[in-house]
Amino acid sequence: MSVQASAAAALERLRSELRAVAPGGPSVVTVGKFDGVHIAHANVVRTVIERARVRGATPGVLTFDPLPYVVFNPGKPYHYLCSVEERVARLKALGAGFVTPITFSLELSRVSAREFLEVLVETLGMVEFVGGPDAAIGHGREGAGERLRTLGRELGFTVVEVPPFLLDGVIVNSSLVRHCLWDGDVERAARALGRPYQLSGTVVPGDRRGRELGFPTANLLPPDHLILPGDGIYGCRAIVDGVVYRAAVNIGVRPTFGDGLQRLIEAFLLDFGGDLYGRTLTLEFIHRVRGELRFPSVDALIAQMHDDVRQVRERVELGS
């Protein structure tokens, strides 16, 4: 298939995806990755909703799935801040009238800004485009700044640019959240996200070493496409079947026992006595207790674990 034919096919797929959510009237639209749906994303969506109210239109959000990085770097690992399902749910919860993932592909990346925007006008009745600080549409990111405004004038929509959103003087974006998590700074990550970072997964059998130490842990198997906070001990809220518990959570390779390379997530739920195997466990990371350490003896490790649990009990509140 020629480059032109493949781009045309990608445009037709885009039309089909957008027709499925078309509001049947005018819309105000934003387009972006929205990985994590952090506070800067929320600010863009609020602007979309405000502008839609002014224009008597429906506010809409289009997000890419998969993200462009994944498409442009096949085979390279990439860890999302949340699943696409969570991304869509959080964007809807902010109040968007419609939210839909659009399929990003190499073929779609070759479409010009004009062609892409023409489809938005045609299918969604877009009368206003709201862009974040780094908004760029079309092949080679050509549809940005004055070029985007020119296309708006030609195609019949206006462009609203949302300035960067700052936290402690630093621009909030998904990269900031990622670096906070890699550094174990889950408290700052939570401020940037507007909520604690969250992981959900199925509880699987482990080697029962925690039980032998007096701290039976649930071994979590999270989706392998989500980012994990840096190695260490964390105070978390653990949610099982809608019930919230405090939890001391270890992420790492357990250096005291020389287990080596495999990173594990082990959660000790305070005041819980049931069986978790096969059940879904959600962890909300509230604060980092300490880094992962190698202890000279099992007794020293147990003493530290008692202190870890004490800190978790003192610092993790069960309410939101």
Buried (B, 14 or more C-beta within 10 A) or exposed (E): EEEEEBBBBBBEBBBEBBEEBBBEEBBBBBBBBBBBBBBBBBBBBBBBBBBBEEBEBBBBBBBBBBBBEBBEEEEEEEBBBBBBEBBBEBBBEBEBBBBBBBBBBBBBBBBBBBBBBBBBBBBBBBBBBBBBBEBBBBBEEBBBEEBBBBBBEEBEBBBBBBEEBEBEEEBBBBEBBBEBBBBBBBBBBBBBBBBBBBBBBBBEEBEEBBEEBEBBBBBBEBEEEBBBBBBBBBBBBBBBEEEBBBBBBBBBBBEBEEBEEEEBBBBBBBEBEEEBEEEEBBBBBBBBBEEBBEBEEEEEBEEBBEEBBEBBEEEBEEEE
